Amino acid sequence: MVEHDVLSATREAYDAAASLYAQLFRDTLRDSPLDRAFLGAFAEVVSAGGGGQVADLGCGPGHITAYLDELGLTAFGVDTSPAMIELARQAYPGLRFDMGSMAALNIANGVLGGVLSRWSIIHTPPRELPVILAEFHRVLAPGGHLLICFSASDDPSHPTQVFDHTVAPAYRWWPDHLSAMLRESGLAEVARMIREPQPTDRRQFQEIQLLARKAGAGAA
């Protein structure tokens, strides 16, 4: 499992920042047509594969879970931060939000049509990431899809790099390296989106969105 002290420190940091985080990020999709497009594509391939529940892992204040619901998915959120879960439940009382850790999900084997991990792996120490990717694979149904989003390392010879995140220590990943880790976990990359940093971005990193699929029934 992910080290207890890392999880605890991250949870406490997000608890402390939860209200401000919700205010800053609840409307980000409005000005992000590329994000909306890729989330839309994710919703379409999940539906085409037979649907099923979709878990938004690291859901924060729940705004992305709510957007998935608007797209017609049966979505629920999971987060390690009690404060984030409380904000999500208050904002979206018709949706389900659960406390939980990505390293040990309280979800049965093979029941999900989709998993969304939107910048939720960035605080995971690199040596612990395979545990989380294995969990993603475990809970997905055959043919289910994962959409995983993260900031890119800028040096393939250093596939992970630490960066100064406002809330907690965080990591960037070389996209091909992370794609290979997904493949080792039984999740084959289907597509990727690379967003170049814009002049107004606080951090000048590429943003990566990888769509991957678990082998089995269905097709992207």
N, C-alpha and C positions, 0 to 999 in steps of 0.2 A: 504494500500500500504506500501511497504518498506519505512522506514523513509527517508525523503529527505536528511538529513545531512549525513547518511551512504552512500546512493547512490552517492551523490556529492563527498564525500571524496574518495570513491573507484574509481569513474570515473576519478577524477583528478590524482590519483596515477597511474592509468594505462595509462593515456595520457602521463604522464611524463616518464614512463618506456617503452613505446610502441616499440620504435626502438630496444632497447636492448632485450626486451622480444622476439621480432620476430627473432632476430639473434640467441638467445639461444635455442628456442624451435621449429623452423621450420622443423628441421630434426629429431625430437625425435622419430618418428615412425620407422625410419630406423633401430634403435637399440632396438625396443620394439616389438618382435614377439607376445607376449601375447596381447598387445594392438591391434595390427593389426588383430589378430585372433578374438577378441571380437567385434571389429568394423565390421569385415567381417560377423560374425554371425548376428549382428544387421542388416546389409544390406540385408542379406538373408531373415530374418523373415519379414522385411518391404516389400520386393519384393514379398514374398510368400503370404502376406496379401493383395496384390493388388497394392502395390506401393504407389504412391502419393508423394507429396512434403515432404521433411524432413528439419526441422529447426535445425541448429547448434546454440544453444543459449549460448551466451558468447563465440563467435567464435574467439575472439582475432584477430590475423593477418591472419586468414583464411586458415591455412594449413590443418586443419582437415576437414573443409568444402570441400576443394579441393580433399582430399582423399576420402570422401564420393562420390563425383562426379566421381572419377576414378572407384569406385566400382559399378557404374551404377545407383546411386540414383540421383533424381532431388533435389539437396541440395542447400540451401541458408543459409547465416549466419546473426546473429543478435548480436549486442554488444552495451553496453552503452557508450563505449569510442569512441569519434570521431576520435582520432588518430589511434586506432586499425582499425576502419572501413576504413579509408583512406589507411592504409598500405595494408589491404586485397584487396581493389579495385585495387590498383596499381599492386599487385603481381598476382592477378587472375582476369583480366578484363572481362573474359567471364562468371563470376559467379556473383550472386546477393548478396549484403551485405547491411543490413539496420541498422540504429540506432534504439535502442529500449531498453525497460526495461522488464525483465522477469516477473515483478509483474503486468504489464499491456501491454501485447503484442498486437501489431496492426495486428492481425491475426484473421480471422473469426472462428467461432465455428466449430469444427469437420472437418477440412479440411486437416489435416496433417496425412500422413502415419507413420511418425516417428518424434521424438524429441530427440536430443542429448544434454545432459547437462554435459559437460566434465569439472569437477572441477569448474563449474561456480556458484554453490550454496555456496561455502565455505566462501564467504564474507557476507552471509545473516544472520542477527541476528536470533537466533533460533525461537523466537516468531513470526517472519515474514515468516518463511519457508512455512507454510500451504497455504499462499496466492499464492506463486509461484507454489507449487505442484498443486493447483487448476487450475492455468493457463495452466499448462502442460496438465492436463486432459481436459480442455475446448477446446483446439485447436486440440487435437488428434481426428481422426476419430474413430468410433467403431472398435475395433480390432487393433488399432494402437499401436505402441511400443515406449517406452521410454528407453533410455540408460542413466543412471545417474552415475557419477563417483565422488568420494570424498575420503578424508583421514579418517581413522577410529579412533574413540576414543578407548582407551585401557582399559576402565573401564565401564562395563555395568551399574553400579550404578550411573554413571555420563554420560548420553547418548550424551551430547555435551561437548566439551572441547575447550577452546581457545588455539590457538598456534601462534607463532611469524612468520607470513608470511612476506616475503621480501617486498611485495608491499603494503598490507593493512591488518588490523586485520582479522583473519580467524578462522574458526571453524572446528573441527573434529566431526564425528557422529558415534555412535554405530550402526553397520549395521542393526541389528534386529529392533532397534528403528526407523530408517529411513524407513525400509521396512514396518513397521506398519503404519507410516505416509502416505506412498504411498497408502497402502490399504485403509486407511480412506479417501483418495482422489479419490478412484475409480480405482486405478492402482495396479494390482496384480503382485507380483514378479513371474517371470518365471525362472530366473537363476541369479547366481552371480559368480563373479570371485574375489578371494582374492589374492593379490600379497604381499608377505612378503617383508619387507625392505631388501635391499641388502647392503653389506658393503660399497659400494661407494655412497649410497644415502645420500643426505644432511640431510634429516629428516628420522628418524627411525620409520616411521608410516606404518601400513598396508594401501595399496591402495585398494579401493573397487569399483567394477563396478557391478551395479544392472540393470538387464534387466526386465522391467515390461510391462504389457499389459493392455490396456483399454478394458473393457468388450464389447462384440459385435461380429461383423463378423470377420472372419479370425481366424487363430490359429498359435501359435509359432511352 
